[in-house]
Amino acid sequence: MLPIEIFGWIISMILGVVFIGSLVALPKGMTSKTQTEKSFTQRTISEKKIKDRPTKKTS
Protein backbone atom coordinates (compact mmCIF):
# COMPACT_ATOMS: atom_id res chain seq x y z
CA MET A 1 0.00 0.00 0.00
CA LEU A 2 2.87 2.37 0.72
CA PRO A 3 4.31 2.36 -2.85
CA ILE A 4 0.90 3.39 -4.23
CA GLU A 5 0.75 6.35 -1.82
CA ILE A 6 4.27 7.43 -2.75
CA PHE A 7 3.41 7.14 -6.44
CA GLY A 8 0.27 9.24 -5.90
CA TRP A 9 2.21 11.96 -4.07
CA ILE A 10 4.88 12.08 -6.78
CA ILE A 11 2.30 12.33 -9.56
CA SER A 12 0.34 15.04 -7.73
CA MET A 13 3.52 17.07 -7.10
CA ILE A 14 4.55 16.81 -10.76
CA LEU A 15 1.09 17.88 -11.92
CA GLY A 16 1.10 20.77 -9.43
CA VAL A 17 4.47 22.03 -10.70
CA VAL A 18 3.33 21.75 -14.33
CA PHE A 19 0.10 23.62 -13.53
CA ILE A 20 1.93 26.47 -11.77
CA GLY A 21 4.45 26.61 -14.62
CA SER A 22 1.66 26.88 -17.17
CA LEU A 23 0.06 29.72 -15.22
CA VAL A 24 3.36 31.59 -15.23
CA ALA A 25 4.13 30.94 -18.91
CA LEU A 26 0.60 31.56 -20.22
CA PRO A 27 0.44 35.36 -19.77
CA LYS A 28 3.86 35.83 -21.40
CA GLY A 29 2.80 33.90 -24.50
CA MET A 30 -0.56 35.64 -24.68
CA THR A 31 0.86 39.16 -24.63
CA SER A 32 3.19 38.59 -27.56
CA LYS A 33 0.45 36.90 -29.58
CA THR A 34 -2.03 39.62 -28.69
CA GLN A 35 0.40 42.34 -29.77
CA THR A 36 0.97 40.56 -33.07
CA GLU A 37 -2.77 40.25 -33.65
CA LYS A 38 -3.31 43.92 -32.81
CA SER A 39 -0.61 45.09 -35.19
CA PHE A 40 -2.04 42.85 -37.94
CA THR A 41 -5.55 44.20 -37.33
CA GLN A 42 -4.35 47.82 -37.34
CA ARG A 43 -2.36 47.23 -40.53
CA THR A 44 -5.39 45.60 -42.21
CA ILE A 45 -7.70 48.44 -41.17
CA SER A 46 -5.28 51.10 -42.42
CA GLU A 47 -4.92 49.25 -45.75
CA LYS A 48 -8.72 49.11 -46.11
CA LYS A 49 -8.96 52.85 -45.41
CA ILE A 50 -6.44 53.53 -48.14
CA LYS A 51 -8.33 51.32 -50.62
CA ASP A 52 -11.74 52.79 -49.74
CA ARG A 53 -10.53 56.38 -49.91
CA PRO A 54 -12.21 58.29 -52.71
CA THR A 55 -9.86 59.12 -55.53
CA LYS A 56 -9.91 62.27 -57.58
CA LYS A 57 -9.82 61.88 -61.28
CA THR A 58 -7.68 64.44 -63.01
CA SER A 59 -8.81 65.30 -66.49
Secondary structure, DSSP 8 states (H G I E B T S, - for coil): -HHHHHHHHHHHHHHHHHHHHHHHHHHHHHHHHHHHHHHHHHHHHHHHHHHHS------
